[in-house]
């Protein structure tokens, strides 16, 4: 899957860290909301405060939906992966030897995992940019809603790079009770947010808030990224 580092991804936005940092995260949106959704911006702001530069962009179908003012369904996974690989190449060309993680919310995180595995299998090129260190996902779609037997585990089970997932305990795309029965390698780590749904929103009776969970997820992701940046990529 070829990528063109000179092709600017739609609506690309770099949100810089508030402190000096060489850690970058390219983070893709979910299926129904784009890169400028309040969830995405809140997460990026919290990561910036924790010392991580965040790059947001829109997949082409979302950019078209925004331009037309109407919803559009995402294309199939292979097309999204090509777009993600292009976004990776573009960001790599901007950051030089700085460290880069990739990831996304829900669908965006799933696409990131496929891109991560594709790049891990590619022939090494000594003249290429630094390799991707790992992936971070919020609300990984372990299965479609209402279809718990249609699992999307293969990309996680074949991964060799670190993958860090923040999952609401009540996520309808994979609850804690369901995930704890799955088999995946040790380089894949799942951290749960108490009573959170697919967007990390807990019920009022939990005593928690979505804002608290977004902040907790950002702090956990930043910790994993910084740990790897000290040359320990084990999570």
NORSULFEN-V246323 format. One record per residue. N is the residue number from 1. RES is the residue in three letters. SS is DSSP state (H for helix, E for strand, L for the rest). BURIAL is b if it has 24 or more other C-alpha atoms within 12 Angstrom, else e. Layout:
n:N res:RES ss:SS burial:BURIAL
n:N res:RES ss:SS burial:BURIAL
This chain:
n:1 res:UNK ss:L burial:e
n:2 res:UNK ss:L burial:e
n:3 res:UNK ss:L burial:b
n:4 res:UNK ss:L burial:e
n:5 res:UNK ss:L burial:e
n:6 res:UNK ss:L burial:e
n:7 res:UNK ss:L burial:e
n:8 res:UNK ss:L burial:b
n:9 res:UNK ss:L burial:b
n:10 res:UNK ss:L burial:b
n:11 res:UNK ss:L burial:b
n:12 res:UNK ss:L burial:b
n:13 res:UNK ss:E burial:b
n:14 res:UNK ss:E burial:b
n:15 res:UNK ss:E burial:b
n:16 res:UNK ss:L burial:b
n:17 res:UNK ss:L burial:b
n:18 res:UNK ss:L burial:e
n:19 res:UNK ss:L burial:e
n:20 res:UNK ss:L burial:e
n:21 res:UNK ss:L burial:b
n:22 res:UNK ss:L burial:b
n:23 res:UNK ss:E burial:b
n:24 res:UNK ss:E burial:b
n:25 res:UNK ss:E burial:b
n:26 res:UNK ss:E burial:b
n:27 res:UNK ss:E burial:b
n:28 res:UNK ss:E burial:b
n:29 res:UNK ss:L burial:b
n:30 res:UNK ss:L burial:b
n:31 res:UNK ss:L burial:b
n:32 res:UNK ss:L burial:b
n:33 res:UNK ss:L burial:b
n:34 res:UNK ss:L burial:b
n:35 res:UNK ss:L burial:b
n:36 res:UNK ss:L burial:b
n:37 res:UNK ss:L burial:e
n:38 res:UNK ss:H burial:e
n:39 res:UNK ss:H burial:b
n:40 res:UNK ss:H burial:b
n:41 res:UNK ss:H burial:b
n:42 res:UNK ss:H burial:b
n:43 res:UNK ss:H burial:b
n:44 res:UNK ss:H burial:b
n:45 res:UNK ss:H burial:b
n:46 res:UNK ss:H burial:b
n:47 res:UNK ss:H burial:b
n:48 res:UNK ss:H burial:b
n:49 res:UNK ss:H burial:e
n:50 res:UNK ss:L burial:b
n:51 res:UNK ss:L burial:b
n:52 res:UNK ss:L burial:b
n:53 res:UNK ss:E burial:b
n:54 res:UNK ss:E burial:b
n:55 res:UNK ss:E burial:b
n:56 res:UNK ss:E burial:b
n:57 res:UNK ss:E burial:b
n:58 res:UNK ss:L burial:b
n:59 res:UNK ss:L burial:b
n:60 res:UNK ss:H burial:b
n:61 res:UNK ss:H burial:b
n:62 res:UNK ss:H burial:b
n:63 res:UNK ss:H burial:b
n:64 res:UNK ss:H burial:e
n:65 res:UNK ss:H burial:e
n:66 res:UNK ss:H burial:e
n:67 res:UNK ss:H burial:e
n:68 res:UNK ss:H burial:e
n:69 res:UNK ss:L burial:e
n:70 res:UNK ss:L burial:e
n:71 res:UNK ss:L burial:e
n:72 res:UNK ss:L burial:e
n:73 res:UNK ss:L burial:e
n:74 res:UNK ss:L burial:b
n:75 res:UNK ss:L burial:e
n:76 res:UNK ss:L burial:e
n:77 res:UNK ss:H burial:e
n:78 res:UNK ss:H burial:e
n:79 res:UNK ss:H burial:e
n:80 res:UNK ss:H burial:b
n:81 res:UNK ss:H burial:b
n:82 res:UNK ss:H burial:b
n:83 res:UNK ss:H burial:b
n:84 res:UNK ss:H burial:b
n:85 res:UNK ss:H burial:b
n:86 res:UNK ss:H burial:b
n:87 res:UNK ss:H burial:b
n:88 res:UNK ss:H burial:b
n:89 res:UNK ss:H burial:b
n:90 res:UNK ss:H burial:b
n:91 res:UNK ss:H burial:b
n:92 res:UNK ss:H burial:b
n:93 res:UNK ss:H burial:e
n:94 res:UNK ss:H burial:e
n:95 res:UNK ss:H burial:b
n:96 res:UNK ss:L burial:e
n:97 res:UNK ss:L burial:e
n:98 res:UNK ss:L burial:b
n:99 res:UNK ss:E burial:b
n:100 res:UNK ss:E burial:b
n:101 res:UNK ss:E burial:b
n:102 res:UNK ss:E burial:b
n:103 res:UNK ss:E burial:b
n:104 res:UNK ss:E burial:b
n:105 res:UNK ss:E burial:b
n:106 res:UNK ss:L burial:b
n:107 res:UNK ss:H burial:b
n:108 res:UNK ss:H burial:b
n:109 res:UNK ss:H burial:b
n:110 res:UNK ss:H burial:b
n:111 res:UNK ss:H burial:b
n:112 res:UNK ss:H burial:b
n:113 res:UNK ss:H burial:b
n:114 res:UNK ss:H burial:b
n:115 res:UNK ss:H burial:b
n:116 res:UNK ss:H burial:b
n:117 res:UNK ss:H burial:b
n:118 res:UNK ss:H burial:b
n:119 res:UNK ss:H burial:b
n:120 res:UNK ss:H burial:e
n:121 res:UNK ss:H burial:e
n:122 res:UNK ss:L burial:e
n:123 res:UNK ss:L burial:e
n:124 res:UNK ss:L burial:e
n:125 res:UNK ss:L burial:e
n:126 res:UNK ss:L burial:e
n:127 res:UNK ss:L burial:e
n:128 res:UNK ss:L burial:e
n:129 res:UNK ss:L burial:b
n:130 res:UNK ss:L burial:b
n:131 res:UNK ss:L burial:b
n:132 res:UNK ss:L burial:b
n:133 res:UNK ss:L burial:b
n:134 res:UNK ss:E burial:b
n:135 res:UNK ss:E burial:b
n:136 res:UNK ss:E burial:b
n:137 res:UNK ss:E burial:b
n:138 res:UNK ss:E burial:b
n:139 res:UNK ss:L burial:b
n:140 res:UNK ss:L burial:b
n:141 res:UNK ss:L burial:b
n:142 res:UNK ss:L burial:b
n:143 res:UNK ss:E burial:b
n:144 res:UNK ss:L burial:e
n:145 res:UNK ss:L burial:e
n:146 res:UNK ss:L burial:e
n:147 res:UNK ss:L burial:e
n:148 res:UNK ss:L burial:e
n:149 res:UNK ss:L burial:e
n:150 res:UNK ss:L burial:e
n:151 res:UNK ss:E burial:b
n:152 res:UNK ss:L burial:b
n:153 res:UNK ss:L burial:b
n:154 res:UNK ss:H burial:e
n:155 res:UNK ss:H burial:b
n:156 res:UNK ss:H burial:b
n:157 res:UNK ss:H burial:b
n:158 res:UNK ss:L burial:b
n:159 res:UNK ss:L burial:b
n:160 res:UNK ss:L burial:b
n:161 res:UNK ss:L burial:b
n:162 res:UNK ss:E burial:b
n:163 res:UNK ss:E burial:b
n:164 res:UNK ss:E burial:b
n:165 res:UNK ss:E burial:b
n:166 res:UNK ss:E burial:b
n:167 res:UNK ss:E burial:b
n:168 res:UNK ss:E burial:b
n:169 res:UNK ss:L burial:b
n:170 res:UNK ss:L burial:b
n:171 res:UNK ss:L burial:b
n:172 res:UNK ss:L burial:b
n:173 res:UNK ss:L burial:b
n:174 res:UNK ss:L burial:b
n:175 res:UNK ss:L burial:b
n:176 res:UNK ss:H burial:b
n:177 res:UNK ss:H burial:e
n:178 res:UNK ss:H burial:e
n:179 res:UNK ss:H burial:b
n:180 res:UNK ss:L burial:e
n:181 res:UNK ss:L burial:e
n:182 res:UNK ss:L burial:e
n:183 res:UNK ss:L burial:e
n:184 res:UNK ss:L burial:e
n:185 res:UNK ss:L burial:e
n:186 res:UNK ss:L burial:e
n:187 res:UNK ss:L burial:b
n:188 res:UNK ss:E burial:b
n:189 res:UNK ss:E burial:b
n:190 res:UNK ss:E burial:b
n:191 res:UNK ss:E burial:b
n:192 res:UNK ss:E burial:b
n:193 res:UNK ss:E burial:b
n:194 res:UNK ss:L burial:b
n:195 res:UNK ss:L burial:b
n:196 res:UNK ss:L burial:b
n:197 res:UNK ss:L burial:b
n:198 res:UNK ss:L burial:b
n:199 res:UNK ss:L burial:b
n:200 res:UNK ss:L burial:b
n:201 res:UNK ss:L burial:b
n:202 res:UNK ss:L burial:b
n:203 res:UNK ss:L burial:e
n:204 res:UNK ss:H burial:e
n:205 res:UNK ss:H burial:e
n:206 res:UNK ss:H burial:e
n:207 res:UNK ss:L burial:e
n:208 res:UNK ss:L burial:e
n:209 res:UNK ss:L burial:e
n:210 res:UNK ss:H burial:b
n:211 res:UNK ss:H burial:b
n:212 res:UNK ss:H burial:e
n:213 res:UNK ss:H burial:b
n:214 res:UNK ss:H burial:b
n:215 res:UNK ss:H burial:b
n:216 res:UNK ss:H burial:b
n:217 res:UNK ss:H burial:b
n:218 res:UNK ss:H burial:b
n:219 res:UNK ss:H burial:b
n:220 res:UNK ss:H burial:b
n:221 res:UNK ss:H burial:b
n:222 res:UNK ss:H burial:b
n:223 res:UNK ss:H burial:b
n:224 res:UNK ss:H burial:b
n:225 res:UNK ss:H burial:b
n:226 res:UNK ss:H burial:b
n:227 res:UNK ss:H burial:e
n:228 res:UNK ss:H burial:b
n:229 res:UNK ss:H burial:b
n:230 res:UNK ss:L burial:e
n:231 res:UNK ss:L burial:e
n:232 res:UNK ss:L burial:e
n:233 res:UNK ss:L burial:b
n:234 res:UNK ss:L burial:e
n:235 res:UNK ss:L burial:b
